[in-house]
């Protein structure tokens, strides 16, 4: 259920307000089509419009995407009104933002909070705090003085910094020089936003942000790597963003970015086998089990397939039922069908 007041959504929809793109979607009952708020198509009567928090909700309600505003496709990683704020956060991660700072930048604090909660799964202040601490972590790991890091990252005292650092990372700053950190970022795709994460060894996470198991996957990553998960940028993340763009454009059929996906020995064997399924083809769960020499363990193979944390790059979407039906997919069957259609069309 959308937390934005109905009157506010109606006003944004009627005014074609692009600042609400990605915040909600509108479905027109008389046509069965859903759009971005900024869609330039003729606006219907308000009583013929339904509102949805995500494109996924609109699709599952039976609406199809508008061919004019293309609500499933990226129009840029973020709306223009938020892009400047994200740039400022990257340029000065140590800054402590207050509501008055947001208003001076021409932004409504409540709208910013809604956007960050919806898109990133955390409040704006939590995002800023995590960004400050991840910046501190990087400085410490690169050998910076523990006396200077607290002040360089926006903390007023070393004791306050140590307390926040230990709470977030589970260790005191001085014990963290050689530890790893999972750096997470977000990227748009024709199937909706994706969260991606990397360690020093490669990409370890790629999931759709509305997947029900996303929080559990974050916790699994934390436990598996024994380190914190924090927003930020990394070379691996940027490489994956580029390769994903090429994949969805149909110009890339395999990924070159390093992958680091630790699991149980059985899970790792299944995930390695998944990466050998040719682009544009599918295997059954039985085929996959036979490939790794465990034909009698089809169910176990299916469970390992479902625990894959790196969607698309480790192509679990290429596994279907023996009768050719789609089977399951954590990101939703509509996404699985889209990916298979994309690959089949480009392989012809």
KOLNUBA-848570 format. One record per residue: x, y, z of N, C-alpha, C in turn; residue in one letter; residue number from 1. Coordinates in pm, whole numbers, m for minus. Each point is the difference from the previous one (the first is absolute). Layout:
N
SITE    n_X    n_Y    n_Z   ca_X   ca_Y   ca_Z    c_X    c_Y    c_Z residuo num
SITE      X      Y      Z      X      Y      Z      X      Y      Z       A NUM
...
% end
This chain:
348
SITE    n_X    n_Y    n_Z   ca_X   ca_Y   ca_Z    c_X    c_Y    c_Z residuo num
SITE     85   m120      0    m85    120      0     88    124      0       X   1
SITE    m32     98    m86     82    119    m11    m23     91    120       X   2
SITE    111     52     57    m10     87    117    m22    145    m38       X   3
SITE      5     34   m127    m22    137    m44   m150     28      1       X   4
SITE    m42    113     53   m143     32      2    m59      0   m142       X   5
SITE   m123    m47    m11    m65    m10   m130     m6    135    m70       X   6
SITE    m34    105     74    m12    132    m60    133     46    m61       X   7
SITE    108    m35     69    132     39    m49     33    m74   m130       X   8
SITE    m34   m130     m7     26    m76   m123    m87     52   m114       X   9
SITE   m127     30     30    m89     52   m103     53    132    m57       X  10
SITE     47     86     87     53    130    m44    124    m20    m86       X  11
SITE     92    m89     46    122    m26    m78    m33    m61   m136       X  12
SITE    m98    m89     m2    m40    m66   m123    m59    100    m99       X  13
SITE    m92     83     46    m65     97    m87     97    107    m49       X  14
SITE    100     33     81     99    101    m38    118    m58    m77       X  15
SITE     m3   m135    m21    110    m68    m71    134     31     66       X  16
SITE      1     m9    132    116     39     81    108   m110     m4       X  17
SITE    108     26    m72    107   m100    m17     76    m26    129       X  18
SITE    m13     88     99     71    m24    126    m55   m121     74       X  19
SITE   m117    m49    m41    m60   m117     64     27   m129    m79       X  20
SITE     70     11   m113     33   m120    m76     82    m96     86       X  21
SITE    m41   m125      3     68    m99     84    m56     m7    141       X  22
SITE    m78    101     40    m59      1    134   m133    m74     m1       X  23
SITE    m78     19   m107   m124    m77    m14    m32    m14   m149       X  24
SITE    m96    m86    m31    m44    m22   m138   m151     10     m4       X  25
SITE    m53     42   m115   m145     17    m14    m52    m98   m104       X  26
SITE   m107    m70     35    m64    m93    m92   m135     52    m44       X  27
SITE    m24      4   m130   m126     51    m55    m93   m119    m23       X  28
SITE   m109     m6     74    m90   m115     m3    m65    m18   m137       X  29
SITE    m30    109    m70    m72    m10   m127     88    m54   m113       X  30
SITE    131     12     12     91    m48   m105     83   m119     44       X  31
SITE     11    m23    133     83   m108     50    148     28    m11       X  32
SITE     37    128     m7    140     41    m16     47     73    126       X  33
SITE    128    m20     38     55     78    111    116     85    m48       X  34
SITE     19    114     66     94    102    m46     82     57    116       X  35
SITE    101     77    m39     70     88     94    m90    121     26       X  36
SITE     16     70    111    m78    122     21     22    105   m108       X  37
SITE    121      3    m60     33    104    m97    m46    m32   m141       X  38
SITE    m69   m111    m20    m41    m41   m135    m75    113    m70       X  39
SITE     35     21   m126    m61    111    m75   m131    m38    m66       X  40
SITE    m44   m124     17   m128    m41    m57   m114     77     65       X  41
SITE   m112      6    m69   m117     71     53    m44    m63    132       X  42
SITE    m26     84     98    m34    m48    133   m148    m39      9       X  43
SITE    m30   m116     56   m140    m44     14    m65     66    121       X  44
SITE   m127    m28     19    m70     49    119     60    m63    125       X  45
SITE     13     74    110     63    m52    122    m62   m130     50       X  46
SITE   m133    m15    m16    m63   m122     52     28   m123    m86       X  47
SITE     74     17   m109     40   m113    m84    146    m38     20       X  48
SITE     62     55    105    143    m21     21     24    m74    132       X  49
SITE     87   m100     m6     48    m69    120    147     33     17       X  50
SITE     49     m3    125    139     36     27     73   m118     64       X  51
SITE    127    m13    m38     80   m112     46    138     48     45       X  52
SITE     55    m66    102    132     35     50    111    m42    m95       X  53
SITE    m20   m114    m69    103    m53    m88    m61    m45   m132       X  54
SITE     86    m10   m101    m44    m53   m129    m46   m144     15       X  55
SITE     66    m71     90    m36   m140     24   m146    m12     44       X  56
SITE    m43     87     92   m138     m2     47    m97     25   m115       X  57
SITE     35     95    m87    m88     31   m113    m10   m118    m97       X  58
SITE    113    m64    m25      1   m116    m90    m84   m113     57       X  59
SITE     15    m27    129    m74   m108     63   m148     32     13       X  60
SITE    m34    128    m11   m142     40      2    m62     m9   m139       X  61
SITE     80    m41    m98    m53    m20   m135     23    114    m97       X  62
SITE     74    103     40     27    112    m89    124    m28    m84       X  63
SITE      4     55   m121    117    m15    m86     71    136    m11       X  64
SITE    131      1    m22     74    126     m1    m33     87   m120       X  65
SITE     m5    129     22    m28     99   m103    114      2   m102       X  66
SITE    m34      4   m128    102      3   m105     57    139    m22       X  67
SITE    m64    100     59     50    137    m16    102     35    107       X  68
SITE    m34    m20    127     94     38    108     87   m116     46       X  69
SITE    m32   m124    m43     80   m119     28     42     m9    148       X  70
SITE    m95    m26     88     30      2    144     96   m109     47       X  71
SITE     23   m104    m81     95   m105     40    142     32    m42       X  72
SITE     19    105    m76    134     31    m48     58    116     77       X  73
SITE    132      1      4     70    105     74      2    130    m79       X  74
SITE    m33    107     68     13    131    m60    116     73     63       X  75
SITE     98    m72     48    108     53     80     m3    m71    132       X  76
SITE    111     m3     68      9    m79    122    m92     53    109       X  77
SITE    m24    132      1    m86     60    102    m67    122    m60       X  78
SITE   m112     44     57    m62    124    m48     97    117     16       X  79
SITE    m14     98    m85     90    115      1      4     68    136       X  80
SITE   m116      6     67     m6     73    126     82    m64    110       X  81
SITE     28   m130    m12     77    m68    105    145    m20    m41       X  82
SITE     27     11   m130    134    m30    m50    106     94     60       X  83
SITE    m34    127     12     96     95     57     31    m31    145       X  84
SITE   m100    m48     74     22    m34    140     95   m119     11       X  85
SITE    m19   m100    m84     88   m117      3    143     37    m38       X  86
SITE     14     92    m94    134     47    m38     66     71    118       X  87
SITE    m77     82     70     54     70    116     40    m97    110       X  88
SITE    m76   m107     18     33   m101    101    131    m69    m34       X  89
SITE     24    m24   m128    125    m65    m40    119     95     12       X  90
SITE    m22    127    m32    110     97      4     39     35    143       X  91
SITE    m98      3     90     29     33    141    m71    m99     91       X  92
SITE     46   m126      5    m69   m101     81      3     31    150       X  93
SITE     93     87     40     10     31    144   m106    102     45       X  94
SITE    m71     61    m91    m96    104     36   m118    m58     76       X  95
SITE    m46     69    102   m118    m38     76   m118     85    m49       X  96
SITE    m91    m62    m70   m112     71    m58   m115     14     99       X  97
SITE    m58    119      1   m119     26     82   m113     43    m93       X  98
SITE   m122      1     54   m115     39    m81     17    139    m60       X  99
SITE     61     90     77     17    137    m49     95      2   m121       X 100
SITE    100    m92     m2     91     m8   m114    m73    m47   m125       X 101
SITE    m91    m97     19    m77    m50   m114    m90    110    m56       X 102
SITE    m64     74     89    m89    107    m46     78    108    m73       X 103
SITE    120     31     47     83     99    m67     41    m46   m139       X 104
SITE      5   m133    m18     33    m58   m130   m124    m15    m88       X 105
SITE   m115     48     50   m123     m6    m77    m70   m135      7       X 106
SITE     28    m78    105    m57   m134     14    m86     m8    125       X 107
SITE   m114    m68    m11    m85    m22    115     50   m121     78       X 108
SITE     34     15    128     55   m112     79    m87   m125     m4       X 109
SITE   m133     16      6    m87   m117      2      9    m77   m132       X 110
SITE      8     74   m110     11    m66   m130    134    m74    m12       X 111
SITE    106     61     51    132    m65     m1     m4   m128     83       X 112
SITE    m62      6    118     m8   m118     86    m76   m112    m70       X 113
SITE   m110     34    m65    m80   m100    m70     81    m65   m112       X 114
SITE     72     84    m74     76    m52   m113    108    m99     48       X 115
SITE     74     38    103    108    m87     48    m55   m129     61       X 116
SITE   m110     10     73    m60   m120     59    m48    m95   m107       X 117
SITE    m59     54   m106    m54    m83   m106    110    m56    m89       X 118
SITE     93     85    m42    100    m42    m97    117    m76     63       X 119
SITE     43     43    119    119    m57     60    m28    m88    122       X 120
SITE   m125     m2     44    m33    m85    113     52     52    133       X 121
SITE     32    128      8     46     60    125    m34    148     m3       X 122
SITE     m5     61    117    m31    142      5    116     82    m55       X 123
SITE    m26    125    m31    105     89    m50    112     13    103       X 124
SITE    m37     17    127    102     16    104     82   m127     17       X 125
SITE    m66   m117    m11     73   m127     11     97    m15   m117       X 126
SITE    m44     43   m118     87     m6   m118    122     89     21       X 127
SITE    m22    122     48    111     93     24     96    m56    104       X 128
SITE    m55    m57    107     84    m57    106     85   m116    m54       X 129
SITE    m63    m87    m77     73   m113    m57    107     49    m97       X 130
SITE    m30    106    m75     97     53    m95    119     60     74       X 131
SITE    m23     70    110    111     56     79     88   m111     55       X 132
SITE    m64   m105     51     76   m108     61     76    m82   m104       X 133
SITE    m58    m18   m117     72    m75   m103    121     80    m50       X 134
SITE    m16    134     m4    113     85    m35    111    m13    105       X 135
SITE    m41     m4    126     98    m18    108     70   m134    m12       X 136
SITE    m78   m103    m31     56   m134    m13    107     m2   m109       X 137
SITE    m29     62   m113     96      1   m110    127     74     41       X 138
SITE    m13    110     70    118     76     43     86    m82     95       X 139
SITE    m66    m70     94     73    m82     97     73   m113    m70       X 140
SITE    m67    m64    m95     60   m112    m70    118     44    m85       X 141
SITE     m3    129    m44    110     52    m80    112     57     86       X 142
SITE    m13    m12    134    109     38     89    m10    136     64       X 143
SITE   m116     65    m10    m16    133     59     11     m7    152       X 144
SITE     40    109     60     15      8    145   m136     m8     69       X 145
SITE     m8    m82    103   m125    m13     75    m35    128     74       X 146
SITE     98     87     17    m28    127     67    m71     99    m92       X 147
SITE     25    m12   m129    m56     98    m94   m131    m44    m64       X 148
SITE    m21   m131    m13   m116    m51    m72   m133     50     58       X 149
SITE    m21      0    131   m130     45     52    m37    139    m47       X 150
SITE     95     92      3    m30    138    m38    m14     13   m152       X 151
SITE     75    m80    m75     m8      3   m146   m134    m53    m51       X 152
SITE    m68    m79     81   m126    m62    m44   m121     56     75       X 153
SITE     15    118     58   m116     72     53    m35    m28    144       X 154
SITE     85    m70     74    m28    m27    141     68    106     88       X 155
SITE    m69     33    107     50    107     85    100    m47    104       X 156
SITE      3   m130     27     94    m52    100     42   m142    m37       X 157
SITE    122    m41     36     45   m137    m26    m87   m105     69       X 158
SITE    m50     32    121    m80    m99     73   m132    m26    m72       X 159
SITE    m64    108    m50   m125    m17    m73     21    m79   m128       X 160
SITE    113     25    m66     33    m73   m122     24   m148     30       X 161
SITE     77    m29    104     29   m140     34   m127    m77     32       X 162
SITE    m91     64     72   m125    m66     37    m84    m30   m125       X 163
SITE    m13     99    m89    m79    m20   m123     66   m103    m91       X 164
SITE    132      6     m8     72    m93    m88    m15   m144     49       X 165
SITE     20    m21    129    m10   m135     54   m142    m54    m11       X 166
SITE    m99     86     18   m140    m43    m11    m32    m42   m142       X 167
SITE     52     72    m97    m33    m29   m139     81   m116    m56       X 168
SITE    132      0     27     88   m101    m60     28   m118     92       X 169
SITE    m36     13    128     22   m112     91    139     m7     58       X 170
SITE     86     95    m35    136      4     52     42    143     23       X 171
SITE     98     18     86     55    132     23     81     42   m122       X 172
SITE     16    131    m25     72     46   m118    139    m61    m15       X 173
SITE     75    m10    109    136    m51     m8      9   m145    m40       X 174
SITE   m108    m75      9      0   m142    m36    m46    m23   m144       X 175
SITE    m20    107    m75    m67    m13   m129     87     33   m120       X 176
SITE    130     10     18     85     40   m112      1   m102   m113       X 177
SITE    m14   m127     29      9   m101   m105   m136    m62    m31       X 178
SITE   m105     46     63   m132    m59    m21    m61     43   m133       X 179
SITE    m95    m77    m46    m70     31   m124   m126     78     30       X 180
SITE    m59     56   m104   m126     73      9    m78    m27   m127       X 181
SITE   m129    m30     14    m85    m18   m117    m55    137    m38       X 182
SITE     42     52   m112    m44    130    m48   m121    m18    m91       X 183
SITE   m112     57     37   m123    m17    m79    m37    129    m72       X 184
SITE    m62    m18   m114    m45    113    m81   m129    m45    m70       X 185
SITE    m63     92    m69   m127    m29    m68     10     40   m145       X 186
SITE    m69    m73    m87      0     30   m143   m139    m27    m56       X 187
SITE    m43     84    m92   m127    m21    m67     14   m104   m109       X 188
SITE   m111    m65    m34     m3    m96   m109   m139      0    m59       X 189
SITE    m19    m60   m118   m135    m10    m55    m96    m79     88       X 190
SITE     54    m74     98    m83    m81     89    m13     61    138       X 191
SITE     40    126     14     m6     65    130    138     11     63       X 192
SITE     11     68    114    130     21     63     63   m131     50       X 193
SITE    133     m5     m9     78   m113     52     97     52    104       X 194
SITE     21    m77    106    105     32     96    118    m93    m31       X 195
SITE    120     58     m4    118    m79    m27    103     24    108       X 196
SITE     83    m99     25    101     11    105    127    m71    m38       X 197
SITE    112     53     48    129    m62    m30     91      4    122       X 198
SITE     86   m101      6    106     m3     99    131     30    m73       X 199
SITE    111    m15     67    128     24    m66     30   m106   m105       X 200
SITE    m74   m113      2     28   m110    m92    m94     m5   m120       X 201
SITE   m107     79      3    m91      2   m114   m144     22     40       X 202
SITE    m89     m9    m97   m143     19     23    m53   m116     85       X 203
SITE    m75     32    105    m54   m104     87   m151     13     18       X 204
SITE    m62    101    m61   m144     19     17    m57     74   m120       X 205
SITE   m112    m51    m53    m78     71   m101   m143    m50     12       X 206
SITE    m88     84     50   m138    m39     26    m95    112    m38       X 207
SITE   m123    m36    m36   m104     99    m21    m42     56    135       X 208
SITE    m18    131      8    m23     63    129   m132    m37     63       X 209
SITE    m97    m50    m78   m129    m35     59    m10   m149     31       X 210
SITE    110    m73    m11     m5   m143     30    m26    m20    149       X 211
SITE    m91    m88     33    m39    m18    140    116    m46     87       X 212
SITE     94    m77    m58    110    m55     78    120     94      7       X 213
SITE    m13    124    m49    116     88     m9     66     23    136       X 214
SITE    m81     27    102     59     23    132     71   m124     50       X 215
SITE    m57   m119    m26     65   m124     40    131    m19    m75       X 216
SITE      3     40   m128    123    m10    m78    107     93     58       X 217
SITE    m39    120     40     96     92     63     59    m64    126       X 218
SITE    m86    m60     80     47    m62    124     91   m118    m30       X 219
SITE    m34    m78   m103     85   m112    m40    136     49    m44       X 220
SITE      2    108    m77    127     58    m45     83     46    118       X 221
SITE    m65     68     96     73     45    119     64   m118     74       X 222
SITE    m78   m106     19     51   m116     74    108    m74    m79       X 223
SITE    m24    m15   m131     94    m74    m83    135     70     m7       X 224
SITE     m2    132    m12    124     76    m14     52     52    134       X 225
SITE    m83     m9    104     40     49    132     41    147     m7       X 226
SITE    m80     79    m68     31    142     m8   m129     77    m26       X 227
SITE     10    132      3   m118     84    m14    m35     22   m146       X 228
SITE   m124     41    m23    m50     36   m132    m30    149      3       X 229
SITE     60     76    m91    m13    145      7     m8     61   m139       X 230
SITE    m79    107    m19     m9     63   m132    130     70    m38       X 231
SITE     26      3   m129    121     65    m49     28    m39   m143       X 232
SITE    116     37    m51     39    m34   m136    124    m88      2       X 233
SITE     14    m82   m104    119    m83    m15     22    m26   m147       X 234
SITE    122    m36    m36     32    m28   m141    m83   m116    m52       X 235
SITE    m17   m105     82    m78   m116    m43   m146     38    m23       X 236
SITE    m56     82     90   m138     43    m18    m18     80   m129       X 237
SITE     94     90    m27    m10     81   m120     15    m86   m125       X 238
SITE     88   m100      5     16    m91   m114   m128    m78    m25       X 239
SITE    m63    m47    108   m124    m75    m16   m111     87    m56       X 240
SITE    m10    124     45   m102     90    m54     14     13   m152       X 241
SITE    122     18    m45     26     14   m144    m39   m128    m75       X 242
SITE     40   m115     55    m28   m126    m67   m149    m33      1       X 243
SITE    m71     36    107   m144    m20      3    m71     83   m106       X 244
SITE     45    124    m17    m57     86   m103     17    m63   m137       X 245
SITE    118    m53    m26     27    m65   m129    m84   m127    m16       X 246
SITE    m17    m72    109    m82   m123     m4   m143     33    m38       X 247
SITE    m60     99     65   m139     34    m29    m16     64   m139       X 248
SITE    108     59    m52     m4     54   m136     14   m110   m104       X 249
SITE     38   m122     45     17   m111    m91    137    m10    m63       X 250
SITE     97     77     51    135     m2    m58     99    m82     82       X 251
SITE    m43    m55    111     88    m83     84    m70   m131     33       X 252
SITE     72   m111    m21    m57   m133     27     69    m71    115       X 253
SITE    109     56     50     67    m57    118     61    113     80       X 254
SITE     23    m25    127     51    103     90    148    m26     30       X 255
SITE     77    110      4    143    m10     28     35     40    143       X 256
SITE    m92     65     69     29     45    136     28   m120     90       X 257
SITE    103      7     85     28   m112     92   m116    m26     94       X 258
SITE    m27   m127     25   m109    m41     88     58    m73    119       X 259
SITE    m47     36    118     41    m69    122   m126    m41     73       X 260
SITE    m33   m130     m8   m127    m50     56     25   m120     89       X 261
SITE     51     22    120     22   m114     90   m131    m58     52       X 262
SITE     m5   m130     12   m116    m70     54     46   m135     50       X 263
SITE    m91    m91     18     40   m136     33     65    m62   m125       X 264
SITE     81   m105     16     59    m63   m119   m103    m39   m104       X 265
SITE   m117    m50     45   m104    m40    m95    m57    122    m72       X 266
SITE    m29    107     75    m53    121    m62     97     56   m103       X 267
SITE    127      3     36    100     55    m92      7    m83   m128       X 268
SITE    m15   m131     12      2    m87   m118   m119     31    m91       X 269
SITE   m117     21     61   m120     34    m79     19    135    m67       X 270
SITE     51     98     72     15    135    m56    104      2   m113       X 271
SITE    105    m79     13     98     m8   m110    m64    m62   m123       X 272
SITE    m84   m102     20    m67    m65   m113    m96     97    m69       X 273
SITE    m67     84     78    m92     98    m58     71     90   m100       X 274
SITE    124     33     31     75     92    m87     44    m65   m131       X 275
SITE    m21   m130    m13     34    m68   m125   m120    m16    m93       X 276
SITE   m120     39     45   m118    m10    m88     14    106   m109       X 277
SITE      0    m37   m125     21     97   m108   m108    107     m4       X 278
SITE     40    118    m38    m91    112    m22   m105    m41   m103       X 279
SITE   m126     28     30   m108    m32    m92    m54   m140     12       X 280
SITE     55    m80     94    m46   m137     19    m51    m18    143       X 281
SITE    m73   m108     24    m45    m35    135     32   m145     29       X 282
SITE     18    m29    127     13   m137     50   m116    m25     95       X 283
SITE    m36   m125     15    m95    m37    105     78    m20    130       X 284
SITE    m73     m4    110     66    m29    128     65   m139     m6       X 285
SITE    m63    m90    m72     57   m134    m17    132      7    m78       X 286
SITE      2     83   m106    124     17    m78    111     56     89       X 287
SITE    m36     97     82     98     63     87     55   m100    100       X 288
SITE    m89    m80     60     44   m102     95     91   m102    m67       X 289
SITE    m37    m41   m122     84    m96    m71    135     56    m35       X 290
SITE      5    131    m30    125     64    m37    104     m7    111       X 291
SITE    m47      5    124     94     m5    112      6   m139     64       X 292
SITE    m62    m99    m66     11   m138     43    m87    m40    116       X 293
SITE   m114     69     18    m91    m35    111   m143     m6    m53       X 294
SITE    m24    m85    m98   m131     m6    m66   m115    m27     95       X 295
SITE     28    m65    114   m106    m33     96    m28    115     97       X 296
SITE     75    109    m12    m12    109     98    m59    125    m65       X 297
SITE   m105    m16    m81    m58    112    m72    m53    107     96       X 298
SITE    m65    m43    107    m54     99     95    110     80     67       X 299
SITE    107    m68     39    113     69     63     62    100    m97       X 300
SITE      8    m39   m126     52     91   m102    m91    121    m14       X 301
SITE   m132    m23      6    m95    110     m8     15     97    116       X 302
SITE     23    m54    121     19     87    117    127     84    m15       X 303
SITE    107    m64    m46    126     74    m18    m17    107   m108       X 304
SITE    m75    m33   m104    m28     96   m106    m73    122     57       X 305
SITE    m95    m25     89    m76    109     61     80     85     96       X 306
SITE    113    m51     49     84     75     93    106     83    m70       X 307
SITE      1     m5   m131     95     82    m76    m19    147     35       X 308
SITE    108     67     38     m7    141     41     38     96   m112       X 309
SITE     39    m55   m117     49     87   m106    m84    m25   m126       X 310
SITE   m116     63     m4    m93    m20   m112     65     43   m132       X 311
SITE    m47    m57   m108     38     34   m138    144    m41    m30       X 312
SITE     97     47     80    140    m36    m23     20   m150     21       X 313
SITE    m53    m53    110    m11   m145     18   m143    m33    m43       X 314
SITE    m20    m47   m124   m132      3    m64    m96   m110     45       X 315
SITE    m47      8    122    m97    m98     50   m133     11    m75       X 316
SITE    m21    111    m72   m125     14    m77     m3    m96   m119       X 317
SITE    112    m60    m34      6    m92   m115    m39   m143     37       X 318
SITE    m44    m20    123    m42   m134     44   m152     m4      6       X 319
SITE    m60    m98    m68   m146    m12     m8    m40   m142     40       X 320
SITE   m131    m21     13    m50   m133     30     24    m96   m118       X 321
SITE     m7   m128     29     24   m101   m103   m101      9   m114       X 322
SITE   m123     46     32   m104     12   m103      9    132    m77       X 323
SITE    103     79     29     20    126    m71    m62    120     65       X 324
SITE    m82    m20    104    m61    113     70    107     73     82       X 325
SITE    m28    125     31    103     85     61     50    m51    134       X 326
SITE    m87    m55     83     42    m37    135      4    122     88       X 327
SITE     90      4     97      7    112     92    109    100    m36       X 328
SITE    m11    119     58    104    102    m15    m22    104    107       X 329
SITE    105     26     81    m13     92    112    m39    141    m41       X 330
SITE     40     42   m120    m32    134    m45   m137     12    m63       X 331
SITE    m74   m113     m9   m132      2    m62      4    m62   m138       X 332
SITE   m102    m79    m34     m1    m71   m127     m5     96   m119       X 333
SITE    m61    116     16     m4     95   m111    140     47    m36       X 334
SITE     87     14    100    139     37    m29     75   m115    m66       X 335
SITE    m24   m121     48     65   m117    m60    m37    m10   m148       X 336
SITE   m128     18    m31    m45     m7   m139     66    110    m83       X 337
SITE     11    119     57     63    111    m72    145    m34    m34       X 338
SITE     75    m52     98    142    m32    m22     16   m109   m105       X 339
SITE    m85   m102      6      9   m109    m98    m36     51   m140       X 340
SITE   m102     83     m9    m38     56   m130    112     88    m56       X 341
SITE     61     81     87    110     86    m42    112    m84    m60       X 342
SITE     38   m105     69    112    m81    m44    m34    m82   m125       X 343
SITE   m121    m52     m7    m39    m78   m117     m4     88   m124       X 344
SITE    m55    119     13    m11     90   m116    137     42    m49       X 345
SITE     93     25     94    132     47    m39     89   m112    m50       X 346
SITE    m39   m127     28     83   m111    m45    m43    m55   m136       X 347
SITE   m113     56    m53    m48    m48   m130     87     50   m115       X 348
% end
